[in-house]
């Protein structure tokens, strides 16, 4: 079982790697993914079920990447796979109950939700 601090470190490392794509490619999908990574980084310590929260993040990353035809480096894929391994701790009942490609799931109602177009 991975500690939340280790997961937070992986999220931070993945954020730093992916933010480079936003500078190079200016694709809104990269920005959407990094927005969500930042939200998860901020909130994972207080989340009542971190594995489920990470599961939502990993699903969001995978679906956004497929939809936008994004390609990850082997290092980025490795970090995403490590996060997915942690998300598997949520168990068999970790199915989605919301729109998996809606980044508002990572924001509270009172928080600003950046809209990228």
C-alpha positions in Angstrom: 0.0 0.0 0.0 1.4 3.3 -1.1 1.3 6.3 1.4 -0.7 9.4 0.4 2.5 11.4 0.6 4.2 9.2 -2.0 1.1 9.5 -4.2 1.2 13.3 -3.8 4.9 13.2 -4.8 4.0 11.2 -8.0 1.2 13.7 -8.8 3.7 16.6 -8.4 6.3 14.9 -10.6 3.8 14.1 -13.3 2.5 17.7 -13.2 6.0 19.0 -13.7 6.6 16.8 -16.7 3.3 17.6 -18.3 3.5 21.3 -17.8 6.4 21.2 -20.3 3.9 20.0 -23.0 1.7 23.1 -22.4 4.6 25.3 -23.2 5.5 23.4 -26.3 2.2 22.5 -27.8 -0.4 24.9 -26.3 -3.1 22.2 -26.5 -6.0 22.8 -24.2 -6.1 19.2 -23.3 -2.6 19.3 -21.7 -3.8 22.4 -19.7 -7.0 20.6 -18.6 -4.9 17.6 -17.3 -2.4 19.8 -15.5 -5.4 21.8 -13.9 -6.8 18.5 -12.5 -3.4 17.3 -11.3 -3.0 20.6 -9.4 -6.4 20.2 -7.8 -5.7 16.6 -6.8 -2.3 17.7 -5.3 -4.0 20.3 -3.2 -6.9 18.1 -2.0 -5.6 14.6 -1.6 -4.5 15.1 2.0 -8.1 16.0 3.1 -9.9 13.6 0.8 -11.7 10.8 2.7 -10.9 8.2 0.0 -7.6 8.9 -1.8 -7.6 5.7 -3.9 -11.0 6.6 -5.4 -9.9 10.2 -5.9 -6.8 9.0 -7.8 -8.9 6.5 -9.7 -11.0 9.4 -11.0 -7.8 11.3 -11.9 -6.2 8.4 -13.8 -9.5 7.7 -15.7 -9.7 11.4 -16.6 -6.1 11.5 -17.9 -6.6 8.3 -20.0 -9.9 9.5 -21.5 -8.7 13.0 -22.2 -5.5 11.7 -23.8 -7.4 9.3 -26.1 -9.9 12.0 -27.0 -7.2 14.6 -27.8 -4.7 12.0 -29.2 -2.1 13.0 -26.7 1.1 11.0 -26.4 3.0 10.5 -23.2 6.7 9.9 -22.8 7.7 6.5 -21.2 8.5 8.4 -17.9 5.0 10.0 -17.9 3.4 6.7 -18.7 5.3 5.1 -15.8 4.0 7.7 -13.4 0.4 7.3 -14.6 0.7 3.5 -14.2 2.0 3.9 -10.7 -0.9 6.2 -9.9 -3.3 3.6 -11.5 -1.7 0.9 -9.3 -2.5 3.0 -6.2 -6.1 3.6 -7.6 -6.6 -0.2 -7.7 -6.6 -0.1 -3.9 -10.1 1.4 -4.2 -11.2 -2.2 -5.1 -13.8 -3.6 -7.4 -16.4 -0.9 -6.6 -14.3 2.0 -8.0 -16.6 2.4 -11.0 -17.5 5.8 -12.3 -20.7 7.5 -11.2 -20.1 10.7 -13.1 -18.9 12.0 -16.4 -15.3 10.8 -16.5 -14.1 13.6 -18.8 -15.6 16.4 -16.8 -12.9 18.2 -14.9 -15.4 19.9 -12.6 -15.3 16.7 -10.5 -12.0 17.9 -9.1 -13.3 21.3 -8.1 -15.6 22.5 -5.3 -18.6 24.6 -6.0 -16.9 27.7 -4.7 -13.7 27.3 -6.7 -12.9 28.9 -10.0 -13.0 26.3 -12.8 -10.7 27.3 -15.7 -12.4 26.8 -19.0 -9.9 26.0 -21.8 -10.9 26.4 -25.5 
